[in-house]
Amino acid sequence: MDSLLSRITINPEICHGKPVIRNLRYPVESIFEYLAAGDTFDDLLAEFPDLEREDLQACLEFAARSLQLKSQHLALT
């Protein structure tokens, strides 16, 4: 899974430092907005041909890990 997470980059010079896919200026947040609106992985891959299925899987893994960290933090307070 760590290889998937390497696809998510954070650079203060790109998208104001938000997590993005491979420095391509696709914020992870935007991918989730598309998915929440009902788009599928196949829809996104067709719309954005420079993305790969592993990029979308990396977004899911990133979100899962972020929630785990936040859950641990909340449990401590």
N, CA, C and O atoms as a GROMACS GRO file, in nm:
protein
  308
    1MET      N    1   0.081  -0.120   0.000
    1MET     CA    2   0.000   0.000   0.000
    1MET      C    3   0.085   0.126   0.000
    1MET      O    4   0.042   0.230  -0.050
    2ASP      N    5   0.206   0.118   0.056
    2ASP     CA    6   0.291   0.237   0.058
    2ASP      C    7   0.328   0.281  -0.082
    2ASP      O    8   0.347   0.400  -0.106
    3SER      N    9   0.337   0.186  -0.176
    3SER     CA   10   0.366   0.226  -0.314
    3SER      C   11   0.250   0.306  -0.372
    3SER      O   12   0.270   0.397  -0.453
    4LEU      N   13   0.128   0.272  -0.331
    4LEU     CA   14   0.014   0.352  -0.375
    4LEU      C   15   0.023   0.493  -0.318
    4LEU      O   16   0.000   0.591  -0.388
    5LEU      N   17   0.058   0.501  -0.191
    5LEU     CA   18   0.064   0.633  -0.128
    5LEU      C   19   0.173   0.722  -0.188
    5LEU      O   20   0.164   0.844  -0.178
    6SER      N   21   0.272   0.663  -0.250
    6SER     CA   22   0.377   0.744  -0.313
    6SER      C   23   0.322   0.821  -0.433
    6SER      O   24   0.386   0.914  -0.481
    7ARG      N   25   0.204   0.783  -0.480
    7ARG     CA   26   0.140   0.854  -0.591
    7ARG      C   27   0.076   0.985  -0.545
    7ARG      O   28   0.044   1.071  -0.628
    8ILE      N   29   0.057   1.000  -0.416
    8ILE     CA   30  -0.002   1.121  -0.360
    8ILE      C   31   0.113   1.212  -0.316
    8ILE      O   32   0.197   1.173  -0.235
    9THR      N   33   0.115   1.332  -0.372
    9THR     CA   34   0.223   1.425  -0.341
    9THR      C   35   0.167   1.552  -0.279
    9THR      O   36   0.053   1.592  -0.305
   10ILE      N   37   0.251   1.614  -0.198
   10ILE     CA   38   0.215   1.741  -0.135
   10ILE      C   39   0.332   1.836  -0.160
   10ILE      O   40   0.445   1.811  -0.118
   11ASN      N   41   0.302   1.943  -0.230
   11ASN     CA   42   0.404   2.040  -0.267
   11ASN      C   43   0.341   2.178  -0.251
   11ASN      O   44   0.239   2.207  -0.314
   12PRO      N   45   0.401   2.264  -0.169
   12PRO     CA   46   0.341   2.396  -0.148
   12PRO      C   47   0.327   2.478  -0.276
   12PRO      O   48   0.250   2.574  -0.280
   13GLU      N   49   0.399   2.442  -0.379
   13GLU     CA   50   0.394   2.515  -0.507
   13GLU      C   51   0.281   2.465  -0.599
   13GLU      O   52   0.253   2.527  -0.702
   14ILE      N   53   0.219   2.354  -0.561
   14ILE     CA   54   0.114   2.295  -0.646
   14ILE      C   55  -0.016   2.289  -0.568
   14ILE      O   56  -0.023   2.228  -0.461
   15CYS      N   57  -0.119   2.352  -0.621
   15CYS     CA   58  -0.254   2.352  -0.560
   15CYS      C   59  -0.249   2.394  -0.413
   15CYS      O   60  -0.319   2.336  -0.329
   16HIS      N   61  -0.168   2.494  -0.383
   16HIS     CA   62  -0.160   2.550  -0.248
   16HIS      C   63  -0.122   2.446  -0.142
   16HIS      O   64  -0.161   2.459  -0.026
   17GLY      N   65  -0.048   2.344  -0.182
   17GLY     CA   66  -0.003   2.244  -0.087
   17GLY      C   67  -0.104   2.136  -0.055
   17GLY      O   68  -0.081   2.054   0.035
   18LYS      N   69  -0.215   2.133  -0.126
   18LYS     CA   70  -0.313   2.025  -0.105
   18LYS      C   71  -0.257   1.895  -0.161
   18LYS      O   72  -0.178   1.897  -0.256
   19PRO      N   73  -0.297   1.781  -0.104
   19PRO     CA   74  -0.254   1.652  -0.160
   19PRO      C   75  -0.308   1.636  -0.302
   19PRO      O   76  -0.428   1.654  -0.326
   20VAL      N   77  -0.220   1.601  -0.395
   20VAL     CA   78  -0.257   1.582  -0.536
   20VAL      C   79  -0.201   1.450  -0.585
   20VAL      O   80  -0.119   1.387  -0.519
   21ILE      N   81  -0.247   1.410  -0.702
   21ILE     CA   82  -0.200   1.287  -0.764
   21ILE      C   83  -0.077   1.318  -0.848
   21ILE      O   84  -0.083   1.396  -0.943
   22ARG      N   85   0.033   1.257  -0.815
   22ARG     CA   86   0.159   1.262  -0.891
   22ARG      C   87   0.196   1.401  -0.942
   22ARG      O   88   0.241   1.414  -1.055
   23ASN      N   89   0.176   1.502  -0.862
   23ASN     CA   90   0.208   1.641  -0.901
   23ASN      C   91   0.136   1.685  -1.027
   23ASN      O   92   0.180   1.779  -1.094
   24LEU      N   93   0.025   1.619  -1.061
   24LEU     CA   94  -0.049   1.651  -1.183
   24LEU      C   95  -0.158   1.755  -1.163
   24LEU      O   96  -0.234   1.784  -1.256
   25ARG      N   97  -0.166   1.810  -1.046
   25ARG     CA   98  -0.267   1.912  -1.016
   25ARG      C   99  -0.410   1.857  -1.014
   25ARG      O  100  -0.507   1.929  -1.042
   26TYR      N  101  -0.422   1.729  -0.980
   26TYR     CA  102  -0.553   1.670  -0.954
   26TYR      C  103  -0.562   1.651  -0.803
   26TYR      O  104  -0.509   1.552  -0.750
   27PRO      N  105  -0.627   1.743  -0.732
   27PRO     CA  106  -0.636   1.728  -0.587
   27PRO      C  107  -0.716   1.602  -0.548
   27PRO      O  108  -0.816   1.569  -0.611
   28VAL      N  109  -0.668   1.536  -0.446
   28VAL     CA  110  -0.738   1.419  -0.393
   28VAL      C  111  -0.882   1.457  -0.359
   28VAL      O  112  -0.975   1.382  -0.385
   29GLU      N  113  -0.898   1.573  -0.301
   29GLU     CA  114  -1.031   1.624  -0.264
   29GLU      C  115  -1.125   1.627  -0.385
   29GLU      O  116  -1.242   1.590  -0.373
   30SER      N  117  -1.075   1.671  -0.499
   30SER     CA  118  -1.158   1.678  -0.620
   30SER      C  119  -1.200   1.540  -0.668
   30SER      O  120  -1.312   1.520  -0.714
   31ILE      N  121  -1.109   1.445  -0.657
   31ILE     CA  122  -1.142   1.307  -0.697
   31ILE      C  123  -1.258   1.257  -0.613
   31ILE      O  124  -1.350   1.192  -0.665
   32PHE      N  125  -1.255   1.285  -0.483
   32PHE     CA  126  -1.364   1.241  -0.397
   32PHE      C  127  -1.494   1.315  -0.428
   32PHE      O  128  -1.602   1.258  -0.413
   33GLU      N  129  -1.485   1.438  -0.469
   33GLU     CA  130  -1.607   1.509  -0.509
   33GLU      C  131  -1.671   1.442  -0.631
   33GLU      O  132  -1.793   1.427  -0.637
   34TYR      N  133  -1.589   1.403  -0.727
   34TYR     CA  134  -1.642   1.330  -0.843
   34TYR      C  135  -1.705   1.198  -0.800
   34TYR      O  136  -1.815   1.164  -0.844
   35LEU      N  137  -1.635   1.124  -0.716
   35LEU     CA  138  -1.688   0.994  -0.672
   35LEU      C  139  -1.817   1.011  -0.592
   35LEU      O  140  -1.911   0.933  -0.609
   36ALA      N  141  -1.821   1.112  -0.507
   36ALA     CA  142  -1.941   1.137  -0.427
   36ALA      C  143  -2.060   1.176  -0.515
   36ALA      O  144  -2.175   1.151  -0.480
   37ALA      N  145  -2.030   1.238  -0.629
   37ALA     CA  146  -2.137   1.277  -0.722
   37ALA      C  147  -2.186   1.160  -0.807
   37ALA      O  148  -2.281   1.174  -0.884
   38GLY      N  149  -2.120   1.046  -0.792
   38GLY     CA  150  -2.167   0.927  -0.863
   38GLY      C  151  -2.078   0.879  -0.976
   38GLY      O  152  -2.106   0.775  -1.037
   39ASP      N  153  -1.970   0.952  -1.005
   39ASP     CA  154  -1.878   0.905  -1.109
   39ASP      C  155  -1.808   0.778  -1.062
   39ASP      O  156  -1.782   0.761  -0.943
   40THR      N  157  -1.778   0.692  -1.155
   40THR     CA  158  -1.704   0.569  -1.125
   40THR      C  159  -1.557   0.588  -1.161
   40THR      O  160  -1.519   0.688  -1.223
   41PHE      N  161  -1.476   0.492  -1.121
   41PHE     CA  162  -1.336   0.495  -1.162
   41PHE      C  163  -1.326   0.500  -1.314
   41PHE      O  164  -1.248   0.578  -1.369
   42ASP      N  165  -1.406   0.420  -1.382
   42ASP     CA  166  -1.402   0.418  -1.529
   42ASP      C  167  -1.440   0.555  -1.587
   42ASP      O  168  -1.382   0.598  -1.686
   43ASP      N  169  -1.538   0.621  -1.527
   43ASP     CA  170  -1.576   0.756  -1.572
   43ASP      C  171  -1.458   0.852  -1.561
   43ASP      O  172  -1.428   0.927  -1.654
   44LEU      N  173  -1.391   0.848  -1.446
   44LEU     CA  174  -1.279   0.939  -1.424
   44LEU      C  175  -1.162   0.909  -1.516
   44LEU      O  176  -1.096   1.000  -1.567
   45LEU      N  177  -1.136   0.781  -1.538
   45LEU     CA  178  -1.025   0.744  -1.627
   45LEU      C  179  -1.053   0.785  -1.771
   45LEU      O  180  -0.960   0.819  -1.845
   46ALA      N  181  -1.178   0.782  -1.810
   46ALA     CA  182  -1.214   0.826  -1.945
   46ALA      C  183  -1.205   0.978  -1.957
   46ALA      O  184  -1.162   1.030  -2.060
   47GLU      N  185  -1.246   1.047  -1.852
   47GLU     CA  186  -1.245   1.194  -1.853
   47GLU      C  187  -1.104   1.252  -1.842
   47GLU      O  188  -1.074   1.356  -1.901
   48PHE      N  189  -1.019   1.184  -1.765
   48PHE     CA  190  -0.883   1.233  -1.740
   48PHE      C  191  -0.783   1.124  -1.781
   48PHE      O  192  -0.737   1.048  -1.696
   49PRO      N  193  -0.749   1.117  -1.909
   49PRO     CA  194  -0.667   1.007  -1.959
   49PRO      C  195  -0.526   0.999  -1.902
   49PRO      O  196  -0.460   0.895  -1.914
   50ASP      N  197  -0.478   1.105  -1.839
   50ASP     CA  198  -0.345   1.096  -1.779
   50ASP      C  199  -0.347   1.033  -1.640
   50ASP      O  200  -0.241   1.012  -1.580
   51LEU      N  201  -0.466   1.002  -1.588
   51LEU     CA  202  -0.476   0.930  -1.462
   51LEU      C  203  -0.476   0.779  -1.486
   51LEU      O  204  -0.515   0.732  -1.593
   52GLU      N  205  -0.432   0.706  -1.385
   52GLU     CA  206  -0.430   0.560  -1.389
   52GLU      C  207  -0.516   0.507  -1.275
   52GLU      O  208  -0.537   0.576  -1.175
   53ARG      N  209  -0.565   0.386  -1.290
   53ARG     CA  210  -0.648   0.325  -1.187
   53ARG      C  211  -0.578   0.328  -1.051
   53ARG      O  212  -0.642   0.351  -0.948
   54GLU      N  213  -0.448   0.304  -1.050
   54GLU     CA  214  -0.372   0.305  -0.925
   54GLU      C  215  -0.374   0.443  -0.859
   54GLU      O  216  -0.367   0.453  -0.736
   55ASP      N  217  -0.385   0.549  -0.938
   55ASP     CA  218  -0.395   0.684  -0.882
   55ASP      C  219  -0.523   0.696  -0.800
   55ASP      O  220  -0.523   0.754  -0.691
   56LEU      N  221  -0.632   0.643  -0.853
   56LEU     CA  222  -0.760   0.651  -0.783
   56LEU      C  223  -0.758   0.562  -0.659
   56LEU      O  224  -0.813   0.599  -0.555
   57GLN      N  225  -0.697   0.447  -0.670
   57GLN     CA  226  -0.682   0.360  -0.553
   57GLN      C  227  -0.597   0.429  -0.446
   57GLN      O  228  -0.623   0.415  -0.326
   58ALA      N  229  -0.496   0.503  -0.490
   58ALA     CA  230  -0.411   0.577  -0.396
   58ALA      C  231  -0.492   0.681  -0.320
   58ALA      O  232  -0.470   0.703  -0.201
   59CYS      N  233  -0.587   0.745  -0.388
   59CYS     CA  234  -0.673   0.841  -0.321
   59CYS      C  235  -0.753   0.775  -0.209
   59CYS      O  236  -0.766   0.830  -0.100
   60LEU      N  237  -0.805   0.657  -0.237
   60LEU     CA  238  -0.881   0.584  -0.135
   60LEU      C  239  -0.792   0.546  -0.017
   60LEU      O  240  -0.832   0.561   0.098
   61GLU      N  241  -0.672   0.499  -0.046
   61GLU     CA  242  -0.579   0.462   0.060
   61GLU      C  243  -0.539   0.584   0.142
   61GLU      O  244  -0.532   0.578   0.264
   62PHE      N  245  -0.513   0.695   0.075
   62PHE     CA  246  -0.477   0.819   0.144
   62PHE      C  247  -0.589   0.861   0.240
   62PHE      O  248  -0.563   0.897   0.354
   63ALA      N  249  -0.712   0.856   0.193
   63ALA     CA  250  -0.826   0.894   0.277
   63ALA      C  251  -0.840   0.798   0.395
   63ALA      O  252  -0.866   0.842   0.507
   64ALA      N  253  -0.824   0.670   0.370
   64ALA     CA  254  -0.836   0.572   0.479
   64ALA      C  255  -0.730   0.597   0.586
   64ALA      O  256  -0.760   0.595   0.705
   65ARG      N  257  -0.608   0.621   0.542
   65ARG     CA  258  -0.500   0.647   0.638
   65ARG      C  259  -0.524   0.779   0.712
   65ARG      O  260  -0.497   0.788   0.832
   66SER      N  261  -0.574   0.878   0.643
   66SER     CA  262  -0.602   1.006   0.708
   66SER      C  263  -0.709   0.991   0.815
   66SER      O  264  -0.698   1.050   0.923
   67LEU      N  265  -0.811   0.912   0.786
   67LEU     CA  266  -0.917   0.890   0.884
   67LEU      C  267  -0.865   0.811   1.004
   67LEU      O  268  -0.906   0.837   1.117
   68GLN      N  269  -0.777   0.716   0.979
   68GLN     CA  270  -0.718   0.641   1.090
   68GLN      C  271  -0.642   0.734   1.184
   68GLN      O  272  -0.653   0.723   1.306
   69LEU      N  273  -0.565   0.825   1.127
   69LEU     CA  274  -0.489   0.920   1.208
   69LEU      C  275  -0.581   1.011   1.286
   69LEU      O  276  -0.559   1.036   1.404
   70LYS      N  277  -0.686   1.062   1.221
   70LYS     CA  278  -0.779   1.150   1.288
   70LYS      C  279  -0.854   1.075   1.399
   70LYS      O  280  -0.879   1.130   1.506
   71SER      N  281  -0.891   0.950   1.373
   71SER     CA  282  -0.962   0.870   1.472
   71SER      C  283  -0.874   0.849   1.595
   71SER      O  284  -0.923   0.856   1.708
   72GLN      N  285  -0.746   0.823   1.574
   72GLN     CA  286  -0.655   0.804   1.686
   72GLN      C  287  -0.642   0.932   1.766
   72GLN      O  288  -0.640   0.931   1.889
   73HIS      N  289  -0.634   1.044   1.695
   73HIS     CA  290  -0.622   1.174   1.763
   73HIS      C  291  -0.748   1.203   1.846
   73HIS      O  292  -0.739   1.250   1.959
   74LEU      N  293  -0.864   1.175   1.788
   74LEU     CA  294  -0.989   1.201   1.860
   74LEU      C  295  -1.001   1.113   1.984
   74LEU      O  296  -1.053   1.157   2.086
   75ALA      N  297  -0.952   0.990   1.976
   75ALA     CA  298  -0.961   0.899   2.089
   75ALA      C  299  -0.875   0.947   2.206
   75ALA      O  300  -0.904   0.916   2.321
   76LEU      N  301  -0.770   1.020   2.176
   76LEU     CA  302  -0.679   1.066   2.280
   76LEU      C  303  -0.729   1.190   2.354
   76LEU      O  304  -0.682   1.220   2.463
   77THR      N  305  -0.823   1.261   2.295
   77THR     CA  306  -0.870   1.385   2.360
   77THR      C  307  -0.991   1.363   2.445
   77THR      O  308  -1.041   1.458   2.506
   0.00000   0.00000   0.00000
